[in-house]
Amino acid sequence: MKPSYIPLIALAFAAVTAHAQKVYKHVDDKGNVTYSQTPPANDAKVVNVPPPRREPSSTSHQRNEEFRALQQAERERRRLEFERRQAEQREAQQEAKRKRDEALQAECQRNRGTDCNDPAALARMEAERGPNQYRPRAR
C-alpha cells in the first residue's frame, strides 16, 4: 500500500491559509485610518498582509557566535576569579605559618635558647603545643 501524500499537502495548505488572515482598512470622515480583522463598514478595503519576515540564518548564526563568545568570556572571568581566590588563600596560609614559626622561635628563645634554629626542635615544640595554642603570650 502506497502512502498518500494528499492529506499532508492539504494539511500544509490549511496551515498556510490559517496564518494569512484578512485585514480590513477603513478611512473615516476625518481621514483617520483604521485597520481591523472585521469590516467596520461597507467601504472597507481588504488589505493583503504579508507573513512576518524571518531573520536570515546568517544573523542567527552571528547571534549564536556572539552568545558563545560571551559564555567563553564569562568562563574565563570565573576561572581567573577562582585562581585569584586560591592565590589569596595560599598567601594567607603561608602568612599564618610564618607567624606560627615566629611565635615558636620567640618562645624557644625565651625558654631554651640553644636549639631554636633546629627545624626538628621547632617541629617538636609545635607538636607539644597542639593546634589552638598559637596565640602569642601577653608581655
N, CA, C and O atoms as CSV, one atom per row, in Angstrom:
chain,resi,resn,atom,element,x,y,z
A,1,MET,N,N,0.845,-1.176,0.000
A,1,MET,CA,C,0.000,0.000,0.000
A,1,MET,C,C,0.892,1.242,0.000
A,1,MET,O,O,1.798,1.348,0.826
A,2,LYS,N,N,0.651,2.167,-0.903
A,2,LYS,CA,C,1.446,3.376,-1.028
A,2,LYS,C,C,0.940,4.441,-0.052
A,2,LYS,O,O,-0.266,4.570,0.158
A,3,PRO,N,N,1.871,5.211,0.551
A,3,PRO,CA,C,1.407,6.287,1.430
A,3,PRO,C,C,0.765,7.395,0.601
A,3,PRO,O,O,1.217,7.711,-0.499
A,4,SER,N,N,-0.254,7.955,1.130
A,4,SER,CA,C,-0.973,9.012,0.425
A,4,SER,C,C,-0.435,10.370,0.872
A,4,SER,O,O,-0.418,10.684,2.062
A,5,TYR,N,N,-0.004,11.154,-0.085
A,5,TYR,CA,C,0.534,12.480,0.221
A,5,TYR,C,C,-0.540,13.560,0.204
A,5,TYR,O,O,-0.275,14.697,0.595
A,6,ILE,N,N,-1.716,13.232,-0.230
A,6,ILE,CA,C,-2.794,14.230,-0.334
A,6,ILE,C,C,-3.154,14.814,1.037
A,6,ILE,O,O,-3.308,16.031,1.138
A,7,PRO,N,N,-3.296,14.005,2.098
A,7,PRO,CA,C,-3.611,14.617,3.398
A,7,PRO,C,C,-2.494,15.539,3.895
A,7,PRO,O,O,-2.767,16.557,4.532
A,8,LEU,N,N,-1.246,15.187,3.608
A,8,LEU,CA,C,-0.145,16.049,4.025
A,8,LEU,C,C,-0.158,17.379,3.290
A,8,LEU,O,O,0.076,18.430,3.886
A,9,ILE,N,N,-0.430,17.329,2.010
A,9,ILE,CA,C,-0.491,18.564,1.217
A,9,ILE,C,C,-1.662,19.424,1.687
A,9,ILE,O,O,-1.525,20.641,1.803
A,10,ALA,N,N,-2.805,18.807,1.956
A,10,ALA,CA,C,-3.972,19.556,2.442
A,10,ALA,C,C,-3.691,20.187,3.798
A,10,ALA,O,O,-4.100,21.320,4.056
A,11,LEU,N,N,-3.002,19.465,4.655
A,11,LEU,CA,C,-2.665,19.992,5.975
A,11,LEU,C,C,-1.706,21.176,5.857
A,11,LEU,O,O,-1.872,22.178,6.553
A,12,ALA,N,N,-0.711,21.069,4.990
A,12,ALA,CA,C,0.228,22.169,4.786
A,12,ALA,C,C,-0.482,23.393,4.222
A,12,ALA,O,O,-0.206,24.514,4.649
A,13,PHE,N,N,-1.386,23.197,3.275
A,13,PHE,CA,C,-2.140,24.312,2.696
A,13,PHE,C,C,-3.034,24.964,3.746
A,13,PHE,O,O,-3.167,26.188,3.776
A,14,ALA,N,N,-3.639,24.161,4.595
A,14,ALA,CA,C,-4.507,24.707,5.645
A,14,ALA,C,C,-3.696,25.533,6.635
A,14,ALA,O,O,-4.167,26.566,7.111
A,15,ALA,N,N,-2.493,25.095,6.946
A,15,ALA,CA,C,-1.648,25.835,7.881
A,15,ALA,C,C,-1.243,27.177,7.294
A,15,ALA,O,O,-1.208,28.180,8.007
A,16,VAL,N,N,-0.935,27.206,5.995
A,16,VAL,CA,C,-0.538,28.460,5.352
A,16,VAL,C,C,-1.708,29.425,5.278
A,16,VAL,O,O,-1.551,30.612,5.564
A,17,THR,N,N,-2.881,28.928,4.899
A,17,THR,CA,C,-4.034,29.820,4.783
A,17,THR,C,C,-4.533,30.280,6.148
A,17,THR,O,O,-5.099,31.367,6.258
A,18,ALA,N,N,-4.333,29.469,7.196
A,18,ALA,CA,C,-4.759,29.883,8.532
A,18,ALA,C,C,-3.882,31.018,9.032
A,18,ALA,O,O,-4.332,31.866,9.803
A,19,HIS,N,N,-2.641,31.034,8.597
A,19,HIS,CA,C,-1.735,32.077,9.038
A,19,HIS,C,C,-2.039,33.395,8.330
A,19,HIS,O,O,-1.907,34.458,8.936
A,20,ALA,N,N,-2.441,33.347,7.071
A,20,ALA,CA,C,-2.740,34.552,6.311
A,20,ALA,C,C,-4.168,34.975,6.607
A,20,ALA,O,O,-5.111,34.416,6.046
A,21,GLN,N,N,-4.334,35.956,7.483
A,21,GLN,CA,C,-5.655,36.429,7.862
A,21,GLN,C,C,-6.006,37.670,7.053
A,21,GLN,O,O,-5.131,38.380,6.558
A,22,LYS,N,N,-7.298,37.913,6.932
A,22,LYS,CA,C,-7.745,39.111,6.235
A,22,LYS,C,C,-7.650,40.299,7.174
A,22,LYS,O,O,-7.979,40.212,8.357
A,23,VAL,N,N,-7.191,41.412,6.617
A,23,VAL,CA,C,-7.108,42.659,7.360
A,23,VAL,C,C,-7.859,43.706,6.555
A,23,VAL,O,O,-7.663,43.828,5.346
A,24,TYR,N,N,-8.717,44.460,7.228
A,24,TYR,CA,C,-9.530,45.474,6.576
A,24,TYR,C,C,-8.999,46.851,6.925
A,24,TYR,O,O,-8.634,47.129,8.068
A,25,LYS,N,N,-8.964,47.721,5.894
A,25,LYS,CA,C,-8.522,49.093,6.080
A,25,LYS,C,C,-9.728,50.004,5.875
A,25,LYS,O,O,-10.454,49.886,4.888
A,26,HIS,N,N,-9.927,50.917,6.830
A,26,HIS,CA,C,-11.072,51.821,6.758
A,26,HIS,C,C,-10.584,53.244,7.028
A,26,HIS,O,O,-9.839,53.488,7.978
A,27,VAL,N,N,-11.019,54.189,6.169
A,27,VAL,CA,C,-10.696,55.602,6.365
A,27,VAL,C,C,-11.998,56.300,6.699
A,27,VAL,O,O,-12.950,56.245,5.920
A,28,ASP,N,N,-12.052,56.971,7.874
A,28,ASP,CA,C,-13.298,57.637,8.275
A,28,ASP,C,C,-13.379,59.040,7.683
A,28,ASP,O,O,-12.526,59.418,6.880
A,29,ASP,N,N,-14.401,59.823,8.071
A,29,ASP,CA,C,-14.647,61.150,7.506
A,29,ASP,C,C,-13.521,62.131,7.823
A,29,ASP,O,O,-13.265,63.050,7.044
A,30,LYS,N,N,-12.857,61.947,8.941
A,30,LYS,CA,C,-11.784,62.861,9.341
A,30,LYS,C,C,-10.433,62.452,8.757
A,30,LYS,O,O,-9.439,63.145,8.972
A,31,GLY,N,N,-10.380,61.377,8.046
A,31,GLY,CA,C,-9.143,60.927,7.421
A,31,GLY,C,C,-8.343,59.964,8.286
A,31,GLY,O,O,-7.219,59.601,7.938
A,32,ASN,N,N,-8.914,59.549,9.411
A,32,ASN,CA,C,-8.226,58.585,10.267
A,32,ASN,C,C,-8.284,57.200,9.633
A,32,ASN,O,O,-9.335,56.759,9.168
A,33,VAL,N,N,-7.138,56.520,9.622
A,33,VAL,CA,C,-7.052,55.193,9.034
A,33,VAL,C,C,-7.134,54.172,10.166
A,33,VAL,O,O,-6.439,54.286,11.176
A,34,THR,N,N,-8.001,53.166,9.978
A,34,THR,CA,C,-8.168,52.111,10.970
A,34,THR,C,C,-7.989,50.774,10.282
A,34,THR,O,O,-8.554,50.532,9.215
A,35,TYR,N,N,-7.194,49.897,10.900
A,35,TYR,CA,C,-7.020,48.530,10.415
A,35,TYR,C,C,-7.720,47.600,11.391
A,35,TYR,O,O,-7.629,47.782,12.606
A,36,SER,N,N,-8.427,46.590,10.852
A,36,SER,CA,C,-9.186,45.691,11.709
A,36,SER,C,C,-9.303,44.327,11.045
A,36,SER,O,O,-9.087,44.190,9.841
A,37,GLN,N,N,-9.654,43.305,11.855
A,37,GLN,CA,C,-9.899,41.970,11.305
A,37,GLN,C,C,-11.363,41.803,10.905
A,37,GLN,O,O,-11.715,40.863,10.192
A,38,THR,N,N,-12.193,42.701,11.360
A,38,THR,CA,C,-13.620,42.665,10.988
A,38,THR,C,C,-13.942,43.923,10.209
A,38,THR,O,O,-13.429,44.993,10.534
A,39,PRO,N,N,-14.766,43.825,9.206
A,39,PRO,CA,C,-15.084,45.014,8.405
A,39,PRO,C,C,-15.972,45.983,9.197
A,39,PRO,O,O,-17.038,45.582,9.664
A,40,PRO,N,N,-15.559,47.249,9.359
A,40,PRO,CA,C,-16.345,48.203,10.119
A,40,PRO,C,C,-17.511,48.790,9.320
A,40,PRO,O,O,-18.529,49.169,9.899
A,41,ALA,N,N,-17.368,48.868,7.997
A,41,ALA,CA,C,-18.442,49.450,7.176
A,41,ALA,C,C,-18.351,48.855,5.776
A,41,ALA,O,O,-17.489,48.025,5.490
A,42,ASN,N,N,-19.252,49.296,4.920
A,42,ASN,CA,C,-19.275,48.758,3.549
A,42,ASN,C,C,-18.100,49.228,2.709
A,42,ASN,O,O,-17.725,48.554,1.750
A,43,ASP,N,N,-17.515,50.359,3.045
A,43,ASP,CA,C,-16.445,50.903,2.213
A,43,ASP,C,C,-15.042,50.438,2.655
A,43,ASP,O,O,-14.044,51.003,2.208
A,44,ALA,N,N,-14.958,49.448,3.499
A,44,ALA,CA,C,-13.653,48.938,3.932
A,44,ALA,C,C,-13.011,48.135,2.815
A,44,ALA,O,O,-13.686,47.414,2.080
A,45,LYS,N,N,-11.707,48.271,2.700
A,45,LYS,CA,C,-10.956,47.552,1.677
A,45,LYS,C,C,-10.168,46.425,2.332
A,45,LYS,O,O,-9.661,46.580,3.443
A,46,VAL,N,N,-10.062,45.281,1.638
A,46,VAL,CA,C,-9.258,44.168,2.129
A,46,VAL,C,C,-7.809,44.438,1.767
A,46,VAL,O,O,-7.496,44.767,0.623
A,47,VAL,N,N,-6.931,44.299,2.744
A,47,VAL,CA,C,-5.505,44.542,2.539
A,47,VAL,C,C,-4.777,43.217,2.735
A,47,VAL,O,O,-4.990,42.524,3.730
A,48,ASN,N,N,-3.928,42.874,1.794
A,48,ASN,CA,C,-3.116,41.666,1.927
A,48,ASN,C,C,-1.909,41.974,2.802
A,48,ASN,O,O,-1.096,42.840,2.480
A,49,VAL,N,N,-1.810,41.261,3.897
A,49,VAL,CA,C,-0.690,41.447,4.815
A,49,VAL,C,C,0.281,40.297,4.596
A,49,VAL,O,O,-0.097,39.131,4.717
A,50,PRO,N,N,1.523,40.616,4.278
A,50,PRO,CA,C,2.493,39.532,4.069
A,50,PRO,C,C,2.820,38.870,5.406
A,50,PRO,O,O,2.712,39.498,6.460
A,51,PRO,N,N,3.219,37.602,5.355
A,51,PRO,CA,C,3.602,36.919,6.600
A,51,PRO,C,C,4.827,37.599,7.210
A,51,PRO,O,O,5.592,38.250,6.499
A,52,PRO,N,N,5.013,37.453,8.511
A,52,PRO,CA,C,6.155,38.102,9.152
A,52,PRO,C,C,7.478,37.593,8.581
A,52,PRO,O,O,7.631,36.412,8.272
A,53,ARG,N,N,8.412,38.507,8.453
A,53,ARG,CA,C,9.720,38.161,7.901
A,53,ARG,C,C,10.573,37.489,8.942
A,53,ARG,O,O,10.633,37.918,10.094
A,54,ARG,N,N,11.221,36.446,8.532
A,54,ARG,CA,C,12.188,35.778,9.418
A,54,ARG,C,C,13.544,36.391,9.165
A,54,ARG,O,O,13.857,36.811,8.051
A,55,GLU,N,N,14.346,36.436,10.216
A,55,GLU,CA,C,15.691,36.962,10.037
A,55,GLU,C,C,16.531,35.941,9.286
A,55,GLU,O,O,16.305,34.738,9.421
A,56,PRO,N,N,17.472,36.387,8.518
A,56,PRO,CA,C,18.311,35.450,7.776
A,56,PRO,C,C,19.088,34.547,8.732
A,56,PRO,O,O,19.382,34.926,9.865
A,57,SER,N,N,19.406,33.375,8.264
A,57,SER,CA,C,20.119,32.424,9.120
A,57,SER,C,C,21.507,32.935,9.479
A,57,SER,O,O,22.055,32.554,10.513
A,58,SER,N,N,22.087,33.798,8.633
A,58,SER,CA,C,23.412,34.334,8.967
A,58,SER,C,C,23.339,35.207,10.210
A,58,SER,O,O,24.285,35.231,10.998
A,59,THR,N,N,22.225,35.932,10.406
A,59,THR,CA,C,22.075,36.765,11.593
A,59,THR,C,C,21.946,35.898,12.834
A,59,THR,O,O,22.554,36.190,13.864
A,60,SER,N,N,21.150,34.825,12.741
A,60,SER,CA,C,21.014,33.949,13.897
A,60,SER,C,C,22.347,33.246,14.181
A,60,SER,O,O,22.694,33.019,15.340
A,61,HIS,N,N,23.084,32.906,13.134
A,61,HIS,CA,C,24.402,32.305,13.328
A,61,HIS,C,C,25.339,33.290,14.023
A,61,HIS,O,O,26.109,32.914,14.907
A,62,GLN,N,N,25.262,34.555,13.610
A,62,GLN,CA,C,26.091,35.591,14.229
A,62,GLN,C,C,25.715,35.755,15.705
A,62,GLN,O,O,26.592,35.920,16.553
A,63,ARG,N,N,24.424,35.710,16.009
A,63,ARG,CA,C,23.992,35.822,17.405
A,63,ARG,C,C,24.491,34.631,18.220
A,63,ARG,O,O,24.910,34.790,19.366
A,64,ASN,N,N,24.447,33.433,17.621
A,64,ASN,CA,C,24.964,32.253,18.310
A,64,ASN,C,C,26.454,32.404,18.607
A,64,ASN,O,O,26.914,32.058,19.695
A,65,GLU,N,N,27.198,32.916,17.647
A,65,GLU,CA,C,28.635,33.125,17.847
A,65,GLU,C,C,28.880,34.160,18.940
A,65,GLU,O,O,29.776,33.990,19.767
A,66,GLU,N,N,28.085,35.238,18.949
A,66,GLU,CA,C,28.235,36.254,19.996
A,66,GLU,C,C,27.922,35.649,21.363
A,66,GLU,O,O,28.616,35.926,22.342
A,67,PHE,N,N,26.875,34.823,21.429
A,67,PHE,CA,C,26.499,34.182,22.690
A,67,PHE,C,C,27.606,33.262,23.174
A,67,PHE,O,O,27.939,33.259,24.359
A,68,ARG,N,N,28.180,32.479,22.264
A,68,ARG,CA,C,29.291,31.603,22.635
A,68,ARG,C,C,30.493,32.402,23.127
A,68,ARG,O,O,31.156,32.014,24.089
A,69,ALA,N,N,30.770,33.531,22.453
A,69,ALA,CA,C,31.891,34.377,22.878
A,69,ALA,C,C,31.633,34.939,24.277
A,69,ALA,O,O,32.548,34.998,25.098
A,70,LEU,N,N,30.401,35.348,24.552
A,70,LEU,CA,C,30.063,35.848,25.890
A,70,LEU,C,C,30.190,34.749,26.935
A,70,LEU,O,O,30.687,34.992,28.035
A,71,GLN,N,N,29.748,33.551,26.600
A,71,GLN,CA,C,29.884,32.430,27.532
A,71,GLN,C,C,31.361,32.143,27.813
A,71,GLN,O,O,31.745,31.913,28.959
A,72,GLN,N,N,32.172,32.158,26.778
A,72,GLN,CA,C,33.609,31.907,26.944
A,72,GLN,C,C,34.243,32.981,27.813
A,72,GLN,O,O,35.065,32.675,28.677
A,73,ALA,N,N,33.870,34.240,27.591
A,73,ALA,CA,C,34.409,35.331,28.402
A,73,ALA,C,C,34.005,35.172,29.867
A,73,ALA,O,O,34.810,35.415,30.766
A,74,GLU,N,N,32.758,34.764,30.107
A,74,GLU,CA,C,32.283,34.557,31.481
A,74,GLU,C,C,33.025,33.400,32.143
A,74,GLU,O,O,33.381,33.488,33.318
A,75,ARG,N,N,33.263,32.319,31.404
A,75,ARG,CA,C,34.033,31.198,31.953
A,75,ARG,C,C,35.452,31.635,32.302
A,75,ARG,O,O,35.985,31.256,33.345
A,76,GLU,N,N,36.055,32.422,31.437
A,76,GLU,CA,C,37.415,32.904,31.680
A,76,GLU,C,C,37.445,33.819,32.908
A,76,GLU,O,O,38.365,33.731,33.721
A,77,ARG,N,N,36.445,34.695,33.046
A,77,ARG,CA,C,36.373,35.587,34.203
A,77,ARG,C,C,36.252,34.779,35.494
A,77,ARG,O,O,36.915,35.084,36.485
A,78,ARG,N,N,35.401,33.748,35.480
A,78,ARG,CA,C,35.230,32.905,36.662
A,78,ARG,C,C,36.507,32.136,36.994
A,78,ARG,O,O,36.858,31.980,38.164
A,79,ARG,N,N,37.200,31.658,35.959
A,79,ARG,CA,C,38.440,30.924,36.184
A,79,ARG,C,C,39.486,31.829,36.823
A,79,ARG,O,O,40.170,31.429,37.765
A,80,LEU,N,N,39.611,33.054,36.306
A,80,LEU,CA,C,40.577,33.996,36.862
A,80,LEU,C,C,40.225,34.370,38.298
A,80,LEU,O,O,41.112,34.491,39.143
A,81,GLU,N,N,38.946,34.554,38.577
A,81,GLU,CA,C,38.495,34.859,39.936
A,81,GLU,C,C,38.820,33.702,40.872
A,81,GLU,O,O,39.276,33.924,41.994
A,82,PHE,N,N,38.590,32.469,40.424
A,82,PHE,CA,C,38.900,31.284,41.218
A,82,PHE,C,C,40.396,31.217,41.518
A,82,PHE,O,O,40.796,30.970,42.656
A,83,GLU,N,N,41.221,31.438,40.491
A,83,GLU,CA,C,42.669,31.399,40.683
A,83,GLU,C,C,43.129,32.503,41.630
A,83,GLU,O,O,44.033,32.286,42.436
A,84,ARG,N,N,42.510,33.694,41.541
A,84,ARG,CA,C,42.864,34.788,42.438
A,84,ARG,C,C,42.544,34.423,43.888
A,84,ARG,O,O,43.344,34.674,44.789
A,85,ARG,N,N,41.354,33.822,44.108
A,85,ARG,CA,C,40.976,33.420,45.462
A,85,ARG,C,C,41.920,32.339,45.993
A,85,ARG,O,O,42.299,32.361,47.163
A,86,GLN,N,N,42.293,31.400,45.133
A,86,GLN,CA,C,43.234,30.360,45.561
A,86,GLN,C,C,44.576,30.963,45.953
A,86,GLN,O,O,45.172,30.559,46.951
A,87,ALA,N,N,45.057,31.931,45.171
A,87,ALA,CA,C,46.335,32.573,45.485
A,87,ALA,C,C,46.235,33.321,46.816
A,87,ALA,O,O,47.169,33.288,47.617
A,88,GLU,N,N,45.115,33.990,47.054
A,88,GLU,CA,C,44.928,34.691,48.326
A,88,GLU,C,C,44.927,33.703,49.492
A,88,GLU,O,O,45.510,33.977,50.541
A,89,GLN,N,N,44.271,32.550,49.309
A,89,GLN,CA,C,44.249,31.547,50.369
A,89,GLN,C,C,45.642,30.997,50.642
A,89,GLN,O,O,46.026,30.807,51.796
A,90,ARG,N,N,46.400,30.742,49.574
A,90,ARG,CA,C,47.773,30.257,49.754
A,90,ARG,C,C,48.620,31.282,50.512
A,90,ARG,O,O,49.383,30.931,51.411
A,91,GLU,N,N,48.471,32.556,50.131
A,91,GLU,CA,C,49.226,33.605,50.812
A,91,GLU,C,C,48.826,33.695,52.279
A,91,GLU,O,O,49.688,33.869,53.141
A,92,ALA,N,N,47.533,33.580,52.578
A,92,ALA,CA,C,47.071,33.631,53.969
A,92,ALA,C,C,47.624,32.443,54.756
A,92,ALA,O,O,48.031,32.595,55.908
A,93,GLN,N,N,47.638,31.260,54.136
A,93,GLN,CA,C,48.186,30.086,54.819
A,93,GLN,C,C,49.681,30.255,55.072
A,93,GLN,O,O,50.166,29.901,56.147
A,94,GLN,N,N,50.414,30.787,54.102
A,94,GLN,CA,C,51.848,31.000,54.272
A,94,GLN,C,C,52.107,32.036,55.370
A,94,GLN,O,O,53.031,31.880,56.169
A,95,GLU,N,N,51.293,33.089,55.405
A,95,GLU,CA,C,51.445,34.112,56.439
A,95,GLU,C,C,51.161,33.528,57.819
A,95,GLU,O,O,51.875,33.828,58.776
A,96,ALA,N,N,50.112,32.684,57.932
A,96,ALA,CA,C,49.791,32.057,59.215
A,96,ALA,C,C,50.934,31.138,59.653
A,96,ALA,O,O,51.291,31.106,60.831
A,97,LYS,N,N,51.501,30.398,58.710
A,97,LYS,CA,C,52.625,29.513,59.043
A,97,LYS,C,C,53.833,30.331,59.478
A,97,LYS,O,O,54.522,29.959,60.428
A,98,ARG,N,N,54.098,31.436,58.797
A,98,ARG,CA,C,55.220,32.290,59.164
A,98,ARG,C,C,55.029,32.839,60.582
A,98,ARG,O,O,55.975,32.881,61.368
A,99,LYS,N,N,53.805,33.257,60.903
A,99,LYS,CA,C,53.536,33.771,62.253
A,99,LYS,C,C,53.686,32.676,63.305
A,99,LYS,O,O,54.221,32.919,64.388
A,100,ARG,N,N,53.212,31.468,62.984
A,100,ARG,CA,C,53.392,30.344,63.925
A,100,ARG,C,C,54.866,30.073,64.169
A,100,ARG,O,O,55.295,29.884,65.307
A,101,ASP,N,N,55.639,30.055,63.086
A,101,ASP,CA,C,57.072,29.803,63.214
A,101,ASP,C,C,57.750,30.896,64.033
A,101,ASP,O,O,58.618,30.606,64.857
A,102,GLU,N,N,57.359,32.156,63.809
A,102,GLU,CA,C,57.933,33.252,64.582
A,102,GLU,C,C,57.580,33.114,66.063
A,102,GLU,O,O,58.421,33.337,66.934
A,103,ALA,N,N,56.307,32.737,66.343
A,103,ALA,CA,C,55.894,32.570,67.741
A,103,ALA,C,C,56.668,31.429,68.396
A,103,ALA,O,O,57.099,31.554,69.542
A,104,LEU,N,N,56.847,30.330,67.685
A,104,LEU,CA,C,57.629,29.218,68.224
A,104,LEU,C,C,59.081,29.620,68.452
A,104,LEU,O,O,59.674,29.277,69.475
A,105,GLN,N,N,59.644,30.341,67.507
A,105,GLN,CA,C,61.037,30.793,67.616
A,105,GLN,C,C,61.185,31.701,68.840
A,105,GLN,O,O,62.142,31.577,69.604
A,106,ALA,N,N,60.226,32.614,69.017
A,106,ALA,CA,C,60.301,33.527,70.157
A,106,ALA,C,C,60.175,32.759,71.479
A,106,ALA,O,O,60.911,33.032,72.427
A,107,GLU,N,N,59.258,31.816,71.541
A,107,GLU,CA,C,59.096,31.023,72.761
A,107,GLU,C,C,60.349,30.203,73.036
A,107,GLU,O,O,60.785,30.076,74.180
A,108,CYS,N,N,60.906,29.662,71.997
A,108,CYS,CA,C,62.122,28.866,72.147
A,108,CYS,C,C,63.256,29.743,72.683
A,108,CYS,O,O,64.013,29.314,73.553
A,109,GLN,N,N,63.372,30.940,72.178
A,109,GLN,CA,C,64.416,31.858,72.647
A,109,GLN,C,C,64.225,32.187,74.128
A,109,GLN,O,O,65.190,32.283,74.886
A,110,ARG,N,N,62.966,32.359,74.524
A,110,ARG,CA,C,62.700,32.679,75.928
A,110,ARG,C,C,62.992,31.493,76.840
A,110,ARG,O,O,63.577,31.653,77.911
A,111,ASN,N,N,62.578,30.286,76.404
A,111,ASN,CA,C,62.649,29.125,77.287
A,111,ASN,C,C,63.964,28.365,77.209
A,111,ASN,O,O,64.526,28.007,78.244
A,112,ARG,N,N,64.456,28.118,76.033
A,112,ARG,CA,C,65.608,27.235,75.890
A,112,ARG,C,C,66.855,27.994,75.463
A,112,ARG,O,O,67.875,27.996,76.151
A,113,GLY,N,N,66.740,28.641,74.302
A,113,GLY,CA,C,67.853,29.462,73.847
A,113,GLY,C,C,68.952,28.732,73.108
A,113,GLY,O,O,69.793,29.398,72.503
A,114,THR,N,N,69.007,27.412,73.112
A,114,THR,CA,C,70.143,26.743,72.477
A,114,THR,C,C,69.786,26.113,71.136
A,114,THR,O,O,70.507,26.323,70.160
A,115,ASP,N,N,68.712,25.357,71.055
A,115,ASP,CA,C,68.390,24.625,69.820
A,115,ASP,C,C,67.258,25.285,69.020
A,115,ASP,O,O,66.511,24.584,68.337
A,116,CYS,N,N,67.119,26.580,69.085
A,116,CYS,CA,C,65.998,27.270,68.433
A,116,CYS,C,C,66.143,27.344,66.918
A,116,CYS,O,O,65.147,27.575,66.232
A,117,ASN,N,N,67.316,27.163,66.379
A,117,ASN,CA,C,67.494,27.210,64.923
A,117,ASN,C,C,67.335,25.843,64.281
A,117,ASN,O,O,67.419,25.717,63.059
A,118,ASP,N,N,67.109,24.828,65.085
A,118,ASP,CA,C,66.940,23.471,64.574
A,118,ASP,C,C,65.468,23.257,64.198
A,118,ASP,O,O,64.604,23.333,65.072
A,119,PRO,N,N,65.156,22.988,62.909
A,119,PRO,CA,C,63.754,22.795,62.495
A,119,PRO,C,C,63.089,21.622,63.199
A,119,PRO,O,O,61.883,21.658,63.446
A,120,ALA,N,N,63.851,20.582,63.527
A,120,ALA,CA,C,63.270,19.431,64.215
A,120,ALA,C,C,62.818,19.819,65.615
A,120,ALA,O,O,61.772,19.363,66.078
A,121,ALA,N,N,63.597,20.658,66.295
A,121,ALA,CA,C,63.216,21.101,67.642
A,121,ALA,C,C,61.956,21.945,67.590
A,121,ALA,O,O,61.083,21.816,68.448
A,122,LEU,N,N,61.856,22.819,66.575
A,122,LEU,CA,C,60.652,23.640,66.431
A,122,LEU,C,C,59.439,22.770,66.107
A,122,LEU,O,O,58.340,23.039,66.592
A,123,ALA,N,N,59.624,21.743,65.302
A,123,ALA,CA,C,58.517,20.836,64.981
A,123,ALA,C,C,58.061,20.089,66.225
A,123,ALA,O,O,56.862,19.886,66.417
A,124,ARG,N,N,59.010,19.671,67.082
A,124,ARG,CA,C,58.645,19.011,68.348
A,124,ARG,C,C,57.848,19.954,69.237
A,124,ARG,O,O,56.845,19.555,69.829
A,125,MET,N,N,58.290,21.201,69.330
A,125,MET,CA,C,57.581,22.188,70.157
A,125,MET,C,C,56.165,22.398,69.631
A,125,MET,O,O,55.213,22.485,70.406
A,126,GLU,N,N,56.034,22.480,68.308
A,126,GLU,CA,C,54.716,22.698,67.698
A,126,GLU,C,C,53.804,21.516,67.990
A,126,GLU,O,O,52.619,21.706,68.266
A,127,ALA,N,N,54.336,20.297,67.935
A,127,ALA,CA,C,53.538,19.096,68.227
A,127,ALA,C,C,53.124,19.071,69.698
A,127,ALA,O,O,52.020,18.630,70.018
A,128,GLU,N,N,53.980,19.533,70.581
A,128,GLU,CA,C,53.661,19.553,72.010
A,128,GLU,C,C,52.590,20.576,72.348
A,128,GLU,O,O,51.783,20.363,73.253
A,129,ARG,N,N,52.582,21.682,71.625
A,129,ARG,CA,C,51.637,22.764,71.923
A,129,ARG,C,C,50.214,22.422,71.520
A,129,ARG,O,O,49.285,22.793,72.237
A,130,GLY,N,N,49.999,21.737,70.415
A,130,GLY,CA,C,48.656,21.459,69.920
A,130,GLY,C,C,48.216,22.543,68.934
A,130,GLY,O,O,48.894,23.559,68.786
A,131,PRO,N,N,47.097,22.331,68.269
A,131,PRO,CA,C,46.702,23.219,67.170
A,131,PRO,C,C,46.174,24.586,67.608
A,131,PRO,O,O,46.258,25.531,66.824
A,132,ASN,N,N,45.635,24.737,68.820
A,132,ASN,CA,C,44.995,26.001,69.202
A,132,ASN,C,C,45.853,26.849,70.123
A,132,ASN,O,O,45.328,27.759,70.764
A,133,GLN,N,N,47.121,26.596,70.213
A,133,GLN,CA,C,47.969,27.341,71.134
A,133,GLN,C,C,48.938,28.268,70.431
A,133,GLN,O,O,50.066,28.445,70.893
A,134,TYR,N,N,48.533,28.851,69.351
A,134,TYR,CA,C,49.444,29.703,68.589
A,134,TYR,C,C,49.263,31.172,68.895
A,134,TYR,O,O,49.763,32.018,68.155
A,135,ARG,N,N,48.568,31.496,69.954
A,135,ARG,CA,C,48.392,32.895,70.309
A,135,ARG,C,C,49.646,33.365,71.047
A,135,ARG,O,O,50.112,32.701,71.973
A,136,PRO,N,N,50.179,34.494,70.639
A,136,PRO,CA,C,51.342,34.990,71.371
A,136,PRO,C,C,50.945,35.372,72.798
A,136,PRO,O,O,49.839,35.854,73.040
A,137,ARG,N,N,51.846,35.154,73.713
A,137,ARG,CA,C,51.584,35.487,75.119
A,137,ARG,C,C,51.725,36.980,75.351
A,137,ARG,O,O,52.546,37.653,74.727
A,138,ALA,N,N,50.905,37.481,76.264
A,138,ALA,CA,C,50.997,38.907,76.615
A,138,ALA,C,C,52.219,39.141,77.473
A,138,ALA,O,O,52.541,38.325,78.337
A,139,ARG,N,N,52.890,40.224,77.248
A,139,ARG,CA,C,54.128,40.527,77.986
A,139,ARG,C,C,53.895,41.535,79.061
A,139,ARG,O,O,54.827,41.903,79.776
